[in-house]
Amino acid sequence: MQKKTIGIILPVLVISVFSVLLVVILTHNMTHSQNVNYDKNSFSNLSNTLLSTDRYAISSASYKMFQDPTYGIRIQYPKDWEKIQFDKNFIVGFVSDARNDSGILENLMISASRLYSPISLDNFGMMRISALESQYPDFHLVSSGAFVTPTGSPLYKIEYDHKDGIIPITTTEVWALNGGRAFMLLANVDTTETSIYMPIFQKMINSFSSSPPTPVLHNTKVHSV
């Protein structure tokens, strides 16, 4: 049973650790693209030099649809957010264009990992919470549980607080199990910004659906006799 549990959780832990690095990389790259000068050895200088922008009205934000037939997923995202597609670990990410004093770029990423053993959604969620408790010393569970989206997709949601250095982060993990794969929607936000971004994340999550991937057809040569 222990080997079975490790086999299910290990690919997920790799993606989760990568996600923390990804937030830092995105923050660095997006800030650099705005020609913001900072001292690489001083985090406080970094947070002080990042630009703050006015928040657009959440209720009036319009959304676009993202589809990936290879993985069979669909999700809506704010049209003003940057879409980033990846080669490995993550399928796609959506990053807010609004920056705040903490330097966190609010984002939602989608990844897929293979399930090596059948498992129920509830058991998967409980195992994931246990793994997070071991991963983050300052892990604080805000809420968790299974639910069904308006699109009819059964999901498991885990919301928790933790810190990246001195920055308080609220992370939402949403899991879907489909076709031998575990899909994760991973949303990160500065804890002080949750009232602004949680409605956006929830709208994106509610629009998510997964289905069996579209098979890739290969051309074959027919030899006549």
N, C-alpha and C positions, 0 to 999 in steps of 0.2 A: 504493500500500500504506500509506503514511503517513497519507493522508487517511482511509482505511478504519479504521485503528487509532484515530485521533483520534475518529472518529464513534462507535465502540463504547465507548471509555473515558470521553469527556467527560461523559455523563449520570451515570456512576458516580462520577466525581470530585466533581461537584456534591453528590451525596448524601453522599459521604464527608466532605466539609468541613462540611456541615450537621450531620452526626452529632456532630462535636466540639462544635459550638455547642449541640446538644441536650443533651449530658451536663451542660454548665454550667448551662443553663436549668433542667433537671430538678432539679439540686442546689439551685439557688436557690429554686425554687418549693416543693419538698418541705420544705426547711428552714424557709421562711417559714410554711408551714402548721402547723408545730409550735411557732410563737411563739418562735423562738430569735432573740435580739437579737444583732446583730453589727455590726462596723464595716465598711462597704462598701469602705473604702479599704485594709483590712488583710486579706490572705489568711490570714496566720497566726492572726489573731483569729477568722476564720471557722472554720478547722479546729479550733481549740481549743474553740469553743463548741458544735460539733455534738454531738448526743447519740449515745452508743454503746448498742447493745442486745444482749442475749444472742442468740447464734445458735441457731436451732431445729435439731433433728436432721435432717440431710439425708436420711437413709435413711427417715425416717418422714413426710417431707413428702408431702402428697397433691397431685394435679395435676388441672387442669381442661382441657377441650378448647376451643380457639378455632378457628372456621371462618369463612372469608370466601368465599362462593360467587362473588362478583364477580371475584376473582383466582384462585379455585380452590385455596386453600391451607388446610392444617390443621396445627395444632401444639398440643402440650400445654405448660402452664405451671403453676408453683406457685400454688395457690389463694390463698395469702397475698400474692402479688405484685399490684401495681396494674396493671390493663390500661388503656392509653391509646391511643385511636384518633385518627388524624390525617386531615386533609383533603388533604394533598399531601406529596410527598417520601417519607414513610413511611406504611405501611399501618396498623401497630399496633406498640405497644411494651409491654414487660412490665418493671416496675421493682420491685426488692427493697424491702421495708419496713425492712430493717436498715441502720442507718447506722454508719459507722466514723469514726475520727479524721481521715481524709484528706478526707472530704466527698464522696467518689464514691458515687453511688447505683448499685450494680450493676444492669445492665439488659441486655435483649436486644431489639433492634428489627428489624423486617422491612420492607424496601422493595422496590419493583419499578421497573425502568427498561426502556425499550424497546431491543431489539437491532435495529440498522439493517442488519446484515449477518450471515450465518450464520458461526458460529465454534464450534470444538470446546471442550469444557469444560476440557481441559488447556491449550490455547492461551489461553483466556480467563484462567485462573488465573495463567499466567506473565506475561501482559500486566498483570494487576492488581498482581502483586508488583513489577514494574518501575515502575508508577505510584506505588506506596506508597514505594518507595525515593526517588523524587523529591519526594514530598509531605512526608515526615518526615526531617529531617536526622539524627535519632537512631534511625532505624528499625533494629530488630534482629529478623530472622526467626527464630522459634522452631521452627516446623514448617509444612509445606504438602504438599498432595497430594489426589488424587481418592479418593473412597470411596463405598460404597453403604450406605444406611441399612437398618435392619431392615424398613422399610416399602417398600424397593425403589427409593428415590429416589437417583439419582446426583448427588453433590455434590462441590464442591471447597472444601477448608478451608485457610485461611491464618491462622496464629496468630503474632502479633508483639508486641514491646514497644516503647513510645515514651513520651514525657512530654508532659503538658499543664501547662505551666509547670514547677513543681517536683514534680508528682505523677507517679509512675511508673504507667503504665497498661498492662495486657495486653489486647489486642483480638483477638477471634476473628471473622474474616469467613468465612461459609459461603455459597457461591454455587450456585444451581440455574438451569439454562437450560431454559425450557419455553415453547412457544407464542410464540416471538418476544420473550420477556421474560427479563430477568435478575433473579432474586429474590436478595436479600442478607439473610442473618441476621447481624446485627452485635451482638456481645456485648462489653461493656466491664467490666473489673473492676480494682480496685486490685491491683497486682502482688503485694502482700503477702497478698492474700486469695484467690489462685488455687486453693489446695488446698481451700478451702471451696466456691467457686462453680463451678469447672470441672465437677464431677460434675453439677451442676444444668443448666448450659449444654449438656453433652453429652446429657443425657436429653431436653432440649427439642429439640435438633438431630436426634437419632435419631427423634423422633416426627414430624418435619416431612415433609409431602408436598405436591406441587403437581400439579394436573391442569388440563385446559382449562377456562377459566371458564364459568360458567353463562350462556347467552345471555339477554339481557333481552328479554322479549316485550312488544310494544306492542299495545294494542287498536286494531283497525282497523275502520272502518265499511264495511259492505257495502251498496252501493246496488242496489236492485232495479231491473230494467229495466221 
